[in-house]
């Protein structure tokens, strides 16, 4: 009986030592989890803003959460810019565009030249981005070249001009064949 007691006592002591040794590791894991949650919460309150020129005299902005998720709500974005010869624009509040969720556009606000553009978003979803944008005068597409129309000389037939007599002859042949079939069909039933 004493042997069983010694074995049970050793098992309980081993269990107690295992639990006490695991407690600091569990506390460290809990602290790491709390730190990760805090970092994720900080990321959730941040925006990633991608600023680019629109190819003419405006700016486009793509806004997403810092972790890459798409925005579900409209955020307030404000644009300021410094251009050639110290010109300043802004603050200009940007409106969301129908091209996509989180897509914003300034419209035509820049003159020709190189601009340093900064876009900010205030709390609760904060973000800031700066980019260099080359603004150009808007260009219209080139006018289409006129199409030259040539008419065939008198008496000459253009391509495809002689198809209709053959189509008419084909229709006449079909009508004659149907008439013959109807004529023979009546004679058999009589």
C-alpha positions as CSV (number, residue, x, y, z in Angstrom):
1,X,0.0,0.0,0.0
2,X,2.8,2.4,0.7
3,X,4.2,1.7,-2.7
4,X,0.9,2.9,-4.3
5,X,0.9,6.0,-2.0
6,X,4.4,6.8,-3.1
7,X,3.5,6.5,-6.8
8,X,0.4,8.6,-6.4
9,X,2.3,11.2,-4.4
10,X,5.0,11.3,-7.2
11,X,2.3,11.7,-9.8
12,X,0.6,14.6,-8.0
13,X,4.0,16.3,-7.3
14,X,4.8,15.9,-11.1
15,X,1.5,17.4,-12.0
16,X,1.9,20.3,-9.7
17,X,5.4,21.1,-11.0
18,X,4.1,20.9,-14.6
19,X,1.3,23.3,-13.8
20,X,3.6,25.8,-12.0
21,X,6.1,25.6,-14.9
22,X,3.4,26.2,-17.5
23,X,1.9,29.3,-15.7
24,X,4.7,31.7,-16.7
25,X,4.6,30.5,-20.3
26,X,0.8,30.9,-20.3
27,X,1.2,34.4,-18.9
28,X,3.8,35.3,-21.6
29,X,1.4,33.9,-24.3
30,X,-1.4,36.0,-22.9
31,X,0.8,39.1,-22.9
32,X,1.8,38.4,-26.5
33,X,-1.8,38.0,-27.5
34,X,-2.8,41.3,-25.8
35,X,0.1,43.0,-27.6
36,X,-1.0,41.6,-30.9
37,X,-4.6,42.7,-30.3
38,X,-3.4,46.2,-29.4
39,X,-1.4,46.3,-32.6
40,X,-4.3,45.1,-34.6
41,X,-6.6,47.7,-33.0
42,X,-4.1,50.4,-33.9
43,X,-3.9,49.1,-37.5
44,X,-7.8,49.1,-37.7
45,X,-7.8,52.8,-36.9
46,X,-5.3,53.6,-39.7
47,X,-5.7,54.1,-43.5
48,X,-3.4,53.3,-46.3
49,X,-3.6,56.0,-48.9
50,X,-2.2,55.6,-52.4
51,X,-1.9,58.9,-54.2
52,X,-1.3,59.2,-58.0
53,X,-1.9,61.6,-60.9
54,X,-4.9,61.0,-63.1
55,X,-2.9,61.6,-66.3
56,X,-4.1,65.2,-66.7
57,X,-4.6,67.9,-64.0
58,X,-6.1,66.0,-61.2
59,X,-5.2,63.5,-58.5
60,X,-6.6,60.0,-57.7
61,X,-6.5,58.4,-54.2
62,X,-7.2,54.8,-53.3
63,X,-8.0,54.4,-49.6
64,X,-7.9,51.0,-47.8
65,X,-7.5,49.8,-44.2
66,X,-3.8,49.5,-43.2
67,X,-4.2,45.7,-43.3
68,X,-5.4,45.8,-46.9
69,X,-9.2,45.4,-46.3
70,X,-11.5,47.5,-48.4
71,X,-13.4,50.4,-46.8
72,X,-17.0,49.9,-45.9
73,X,-17.7,53.5,-45.1
74,X,-17.0,56.9,-46.6
75,X,-14.0,58.7,-45.0
76,X,-13.1,62.4,-45.1
77,X,-9.9,63.0,-47.1
78,X,-8.3,66.5,-47.5
79,X,-5.7,67.3,-50.2
80,X,-3.1,70.0,-50.1
81,X,-0.5,70.5,-52.8
82,X,2.6,72.6,-53.5
83,X,3.5,73.2,-57.1
84,X,5.8,75.1,-59.5
85,X,6.9,78.5,-58.3
86,X,5.6,77.8,-54.8
87,X,1.9,77.7,-55.9
88,X,-0.3,76.2,-53.1
89,X,-3.7,74.5,-53.4
90,X,-5.9,73.4,-50.6
91,X,-7.1,72.3,-48.3
92,X,-9.5,70.6,-50.7
93,X,-12.0,68.1,-49.4
94,X,-12.2,65.0,-51.6
95,X,-15.5,63.2,-52.5
96,X,-15.8,59.5,-53.1
97,X,-16.1,58.5,-56.7
98,X,-18.4,55.8,-58.2
99,X,-15.4,53.9,-59.8
100,X,-15.0,51.8,-56.6
101,X,-15.1,51.5,-52.9
102,X,-12.4,53.7,-51.3
103,X,-11.7,55.6,-54.6
104,X,-11.4,59.4,-54.5
105,X,-10.6,62.0,-57.1
106,X,-9.8,65.7,-56.9
107,X,-11.0,66.7,-60.4
108,X,-9.0,69.4,-62.3
109,X,-7.2,71.3,-59.5
110,X,-3.6,71.3,-60.7
111,X,-1.9,73.4,-63.3
112,X,0.8,72.0,-65.6
113,X,4.0,71.1,-63.7
114,X,5.4,69.0,-60.9
115,X,3.4,69.0,-57.7
116,X,4.0,67.6,-54.2
117,X,0.6,66.4,-53.1
118,X,-0.3,65.4,-49.5
119,X,-3.6,63.7,-48.6
120,X,-4.7,63.3,-45.0
121,X,-7.5,61.6,-43.2
122,X,-8.5,62.8,-39.7
123,X,-9.7,60.5,-36.8
124,X,-11.3,58.1,-36.4
125,X,-9.6,56.4,-39.4
126,X,-6.3,58.3,-39.7
127,X,-3.9,58.2,-42.6
128,X,-1.5,60.4,-44.6
129,X,0.3,60.0,-47.9
130,X,2.5,62.3,-50.0
131,X,3.4,61.8,-53.6
132,X,5.0,63.8,-56.5
133,X,2.5,64.2,-59.3
134,X,3.3,65.4,-62.9
135,X,0.3,67.5,-64.0
136,X,-0.3,67.9,-67.8
137,X,-2.8,69.8,-69.8
138,X,-5.8,67.6,-70.6
139,X,-5.5,66.3,-74.2
140,X,-8.3,65.5,-76.5
141,X,-8.0,62.6,-78.9
142,X,-7.0,63.4,-82.5
143,X,-9.7,64.1,-84.9
144,X,-10.5,61.1,-87.2
145,X,-9.2,61.3,-90.7
146,X,-11.9,61.7,-93.3
147,X,-12.8,58.6,-95.3
148,X,-12.4,59.0,-99.0
149,X,-15.4,57.6,-100.9
150,X,-14.8,56.7,-104.5
151,X,-17.6,56.0,-107.0
152,X,-17.2,53.6,-109.8
153,X,-17.0,55.0,-113.3
154,X,-20.2,55.0,-115.4
155,X,-21.1,51.5,-116.6
156,X,-18.7,49.9,-114.2
157,X,-20.2,47.6,-111.5
158,X,-19.0,48.0,-108.0
159,X,-18.2,44.9,-105.8
160,X,-21.4,43.2,-104.8
161,X,-23.6,45.2,-107.2
162,X,-24.7,42.1,-109.2
163,X,-26.1,39.8,-106.4
164,X,-29.7,40.9,-106.5
165,X,-30.7,39.4,-109.8
166,X,-29.5,36.0,-108.6
167,X,-31.4,36.4,-105.3
168,X,-34.6,37.3,-107.3
169,X,-34.1,34.3,-109.6
170,X,-33.7,32.0,-106.6
171,X,-37.0,33.3,-105.1
172,X,-38.8,32.8,-108.4
173,X,-37.5,29.2,-108.6
174,X,-38.7,28.5,-105.0
175,X,-42.1,29.9,-105.7
176,X,-42.4,27.8,-108.9
177,X,-41.3,24.7,-107.0
178,X,-43.9,25.3,-104.3
179,X,-46.6,25.9,-106.9
180,X,-45.8,22.6,-108.7
181,X,-45.8,20.7,-105.4
182,X,-49.2,22.1,-104.5
183,X,-50.6,21.3,-107.9
184,X,-49.5,17.6,-107.7
185,X,-50.6,17.5,-104.1
186,X,-54.2,18.5,-105.1
187,X,-54.4,15.9,-107.9
188,X,-53.6,13.1,-105.5
189,X,-56.3,14.0,-103.0
190,X,-59.0,14.4,-105.7
